[in-house]
Amino acid sequence: MADVRAMLAIGLRGQLGLNGHLPWEGATDRAFKDDVARFFQVTRGHVLIAGPRTVATVPPAATADRTVVTIRSTDAPGDVIAQFGDRIIYIGGGPAVWRSYAHLIRHWDITRLPYDGPADRWFDANWLTLAKNSTVTDNAGACDVRL
Ligand SMILES: NC(=O)c1ccc[n+]([C@@H]2O[C@H](COP(=O)([O-])OP(=O)(O)OC[C@H]3O[C@@H](n4cnc5c(N)ncnc54)[C@H](OP(=O)(O)O)[C@@H]3O)[C@@H](O)[C@H]2O)c1
């Protein structure tokens, strides 16, 4: 079975995105900077698949040491995953992508950050229930978010 994972960061109320970027884009507090650094450290060497707007936010330098793939809604999730054999695959979002791939995700790593501003993309805790036998790393009470 493919090792499919998700790693995401959310604000205090489940905020995920704003205007095509992280809602806390440009925040310099340590928690925000550490979270971005951890994401690129953990996903290094693996496959990162995401929708076009999310892929557009991946810094070009990060494509050197991971496989970044843009997926479209016309791609069948099972076929996409099968392309990568036994590699570790991270489903990178956005929300419609997590919803469509949730049944394949074996591990969710979710960090809640101290952000309480606006958003136009939101986390949905129901995604976590769509996979059988999936596990969750809940950083800072992220899974207390029920929207
Ligand atoms: N906080 C975090 O950890 C985090 C992580 C990632 C992204 N984000 C944020 O999320 C936002 C980007 O997400 P987004 O939803 O706006 O755009 P997106 O990343 O382009 O993802 C959504 C698009 O993916 C495509 N897609 C591919 N496979 C799909 C499938 N099986 N089912 C449904 N759609 C599929 C669809 O486009 P087509 O129909 O055109 O193919 C869909 O419109 C940004 O604000 C970004 O910063 C936040």
The ligand as a Gaussian input file, in Angstrom:
#p B3LYP/6-31G(d) Opt

LIG

0 1
 N       -1.956000      26.098000       5.416000
 C       -1.426000      25.120000       4.687000
 O       -0.777000      24.203000       5.203000
 C       -1.652000      25.131000       3.200000
 C       -1.178000      24.091000       2.403000
 C       -1.442000      24.118000       1.047000
 C       -2.155000      25.165000       0.498000
 N       -2.572000      26.172000       1.300000
 C       -3.306000      27.310000       0.751000
 O       -4.416000      26.859000      -0.015000
 C       -4.614000      27.781000      -1.099000
 C       -4.506000      27.026000      -2.415000
 O       -5.515000      26.067000      -2.493000
 P       -6.687000      26.203000      -3.555000
 O       -7.747000      25.247000      -3.183000
 O       -7.061000      27.629000      -3.698000
 O       -5.994000      25.818000      -4.934000
 P       -5.149000      24.545000      -5.451000
 O       -3.929000      24.359000      -4.630000
 O       -4.945000      24.820000      -6.897000
 O       -6.061000      23.264000      -5.220000
 C       -7.368000      23.181000      -5.743000
 C       -7.360000      22.764000      -7.209000
 O       -6.696000      21.530000      -7.364000
 C       -7.176000      20.897000      -8.530000
 N       -7.355000      19.467000      -8.243000
 C       -6.441000      18.509000      -8.518000
 N       -6.872000      17.300000      -8.189000
 C       -8.108000      17.455000      -7.670000
 C       -9.068000      16.560000      -7.176000
 N       -8.861000      15.227000      -7.164000
 N      -10.239000      17.049000      -6.705000
 C      -10.467000      18.377000      -6.712000
 N       -9.588000      19.284000      -7.219000
 C       -8.424000      18.834000      -7.682000
 C       -8.468000      21.619000      -8.920000
 O       -8.154000      22.426000     -10.058000
 P       -8.630000      21.990000     -11.561000
 O      -10.089000      21.633000     -11.461000
 O       -8.362000      23.232000     -12.336000
 O       -7.753000      20.849000     -11.948000
 C       -8.749000      22.502000      -7.729000
 O       -9.392000      23.704000      -8.064000
 C       -3.541000      28.842000      -0.973000
 O       -4.049000      29.950000      -0.266000
 C       -2.463000      28.120000      -0.203000
 O       -1.587000      28.998000       0.490000
 C       -2.340000      26.173000       2.630000

